[in-house]
Amino acid sequence: MALGVYVHLPFCPYLCPYCDFAKWPLRRSAAHEYLDALRAELEREPSVAASTIFLGGGTPNTYDAQALAALVRDLRAHFPAPAGVTHEISIEINPELVREGDFEAYAGAGIDRVSIGVQSFVAAEIATLGRKHTPADVERAVRAARAAGIRSVSLDLIFAVPGQDATSWRRSLEAALALEVDHCSTYGLTVEAGTPYERWQAREPRAFADEAREAELYDLAITVLETAGFEHYEISNFARPGHRSRHNANYWANGEYVGLGVGAASYRAGVRAVHSRELATYVAAARAGQPIPGEVERLGGLAAVGEAIMLALRTAQGVELSVFKERYGVDVLERYAPVVATYRDAGVLELIDGRLRLTRRGRFVANDVCGAFVVFA
């Protein structure tokens, strides 16, 4: 199975109140030191073939395009594409930070996929989310990416935003479709511990959508995007034919990946390792050529099997039972018979053509269904 490479670029021009990723306000000196640390970590990594490279954040395009292009060239040289395979190289960006010539520099370095952090096209929701872009910024970014020859353009959108209703959510979905993008990721708002949103929810719980409202908005996204010709290929992701994210598909297939940077995770040979989320700790260790502090976990037995089922069920294909048995040595229908029976009877799991997958109804309770396989022993 192909290897993926994830590179975390943690700096942001501002910090969104709902986000709990490893991120810091931009300081140029710290950003420069961080690139040095990344390259030092890269030099210690074995040079192996990888089919995908993903620059995430944070906000990667807080860095100028030439610095990002140079980093991508280093990554491509260190992680060459397997024979007969072309790299998929993705970058996350904020639309208001796009500068003239950025996409040309990205394309010249081999970046062929751009994920634009939009979240909403509605002014009141953009402000609620703490974002700084305008719909015009998004349109300019999409047009510039197209003009530079970027192969695939994706937008991230959030539903269940405080103050959002079906009408405003439809406006965002239709605005995305009007830009003729190739891919949309739609995420239900999650209130994360330690964020300003957690404190807001504690003060004013009624400002936040309940499960019924969230389900209504999710259903609307599925209907609007599928009607427009997008395939709903994973719980949160929709793509036009030929534009699925290969990098993320590797995660859902329980494939191996290397994570570089502060807070980044790797998964190799059944071992998951997660770097420290402390920026100074990461930079000091990486620049000194020392192992990056963090946590290491070896997944084995039913824990590994349950996680693999959970990941596969997130996709439209679901669990291909014969392939799963060959890879993991487990007959899912036999080993997990009580779980399968319960959720098939409830109408949220189905068995079709040797695949166990979520029904449309099942997508709305995916966390419960998938989680049941993880905890079953």
C-alpha positions, 0 to 999 in steps of 0.5 A: 500500500502506498505511503503518505507524507503529512507536513504540519505548518503550524503558524496562522495570521489569527487563531480561529475560536473553534480550532484546537489544532497545534497552531501559533500566531505567526512570528517570522523568526519562529517560522524561519526556525521552524522550517530549519527544524523541519528540514533537520527532521526530514534528513533523519527520515529514511528516504522511501517512496511515497505517493502523496504529500500533504501540507497542512496546518495551521495555515501553510500559506502564511509562508511565502510561495517560494519558501513552500515551493522549496520545501515541496521540492525537498520533500519530493526528492526525499520521498520519490513517487513509486514507479508508475505513480504520480505524486498527489501533492496537496496544500491547505490555504486561507483565501485572503492570504493568496498573493499574485503568483502563488499558484504558479509557484505551487504548480511549478513545484508539483503541487496539484491539489489545493484545499481552501479553508472557506467554512462559510460564504455568509458574512455573519457566519464568517465573523462568528467563526473568527475568519477574515476572508470575504466571498470575493477572496474565495472566488479570486483564489479559485480562479487563480488556481485554475489559471495556474493549472492546479488540477484539483480545487477543494473547499472546506465548509462547516455546518451547525455554526451558531446562527446558521439555518438551512437557508444560509447553509444552502447559500454556502453550498450553492456558492461553492457549486457556482465556483465549479470546484472539484471537491467539497469537505463538509464538517459538522462543528465540533466544540473542542475542549479548551477553545473559546467555543467551549467557554461560549457553549458553557455560557450559552448552550442554546446558541449551538445546534442540537443533534436534530438541527445538525442532522438536517443540515448534513442531509441538506449537504448530501442532497445538494452536492449529490444532485450536483454530481458529486459522489459522497465517497466518505462521511465528510467528503464529496468529489467529482469523478477523478477528484477524490483525495488520495492522501486521505483515502490512504488514512481510511484504508488504514495505510501507512503514513509519515508525519513531519512537524510539531504535533504530527502523527505517523503510522508505520508497521502497526505503531502510531507515533505522535510528536509533541504539540509543544513548539519549542520542544519540537524545534529544539529536538529536531534542530539538534538531531535528537528524537522528537518527544511524543507518544508511541502506541503499538496497535495490535489484536482486536484494537487494530482490527476494530480501528481498521473497520471504523476507518473503512466504514467511513467510506462509501465502499465500506469494508470489503470482507474478503480483502479484510479477511486476507489482510487481518485474518478476521471474518468480520461477519463472524467475529462481530456478529452481534454488532453487525446484527444490531445495526443491520436490524436498525437499518444503518448497516447493509451487506451488499456485494461482499461489502459491509457499509453504512446506509444513508441513514447510517451516515447520520450515526456513523460515530456510534456505529463505527465506535461499536466495532472499536469497543467490541471485544 
